[in-house]
Amino acid sequence: DVDLSGPLKVLETKQVELYYKLDMTFRRPKASIRMKMICPVAYSSPRNSVMTNLFTLLLEDSLNEYAYDAVVAGMRYSLRNVTYGMHLAVDGYNDRLHVLANAIIEKIAAFKVNSDRFGKIRDQLERDFANFQKDQPYEHAMYNISFLLESPRWHVDDYLSCLRDGSVTVAAVDAFVPVLLGRMFAVVLVHGNVSEDWSKKFAANVTNMLHYQPIGQAEIP
């Protein structure tokens, strides 16, 4: 029978909220992690949004070699910046999923900007924003609808201005990341062929390795 019950909240502290669901329907040797990293400063200004974006791109770049081996072994992950902070997704075979997930958390905790790669990634981000002007008119219309309806919402032109005014440097990003990660709330969903204890150990690793302070209830979207 198909299990239609939802995930259960199995842990709640000032730093993390954990939801867990054992896969009783497909029973495959796989599992997934979804984590919302709610960081109030991530989108508090256009510059902070750009810096958070660069952080996720630089982190993914630093994980490329490691992640390639993981993909070959049937694992995958993604880390992206969003308006509330960052979103991490990790999927793969349950017996090794914790290795990849914890390696990503360790990389986040020990992050330092690779100055050799910074210029290339920063320039590519600027080109991506600049290419927005070449999008189709309907894409501009959809973008501007979102821009007008969401608050706060920064415009791509604001991001370009930040990247072109010289303030986004290696030193600036290095200084920003501890501020970004210093105060946070994590919402974690673990689903698949893993135990509840397994999911609690991952949540504990997040708080223990990142050493962040909790945020106020009003700061959680």
Stockholm file with secondary structure:
# STOCKHOLM 1.0

chainA/1-221         DVDLSGPLKVLETKQVELYYKLDMTFRRPKASIRMKMICPVAYSSPRNSVMTNLFTLLLEDSLNEYAYDAVVAGMRYSLRNVTYGMHLAVDGYNDRLHVLANAIIEKIAAFKVNSDRFGKIRDQLERDFANFQKDQPYEHAMYNISFLLESPRWHVDDYLSCLRDGSVTVAAVDAFVPVLLGRMFAVVLVHGNVSEDWSKKFAANVTNMLHYQPIGQAEIP
#=GR chainA/1-221 SS CCCCCCCEEEEECSSEEEEEEECCSSCCSEEEEEEEEECGGGGSSHHHHHHHHHHHHHHHHHTHHHHHHHHHTTCEEEEEEETTEEEEEEEEETTTHHHHHHHHHHHHHTCCCCHHHHHHHHHHHHHHHHGGGGSCHHHHHHHHHHHHHSSSCCCHHHHHHHHHTTCCCHHHHHHHHHHHHHBCEEEEEEEESSCHHHHHHHHHHHHHHHCCBCCCGGGCC
#=GC SS_cons         CCCCCCCEEEEECSSEEEEEEECCSSCCSEEEEEEEEECGGGGSSHHHHHHHHHHHHHHHHHTHHHHHHHHHTTCEEEEEEETTEEEEEEEEETTTHHHHHHHHHHHHHTCCCCHHHHHHHHHHHHHHHHGGGGSCHHHHHHHHHHHHHSSSCCCHHHHHHHHHTTCCCHHHHHHHHHHHHHBCEEEEEEEESSCHHHHHHHHHHHHHHHCCBCCCGGGCC
//
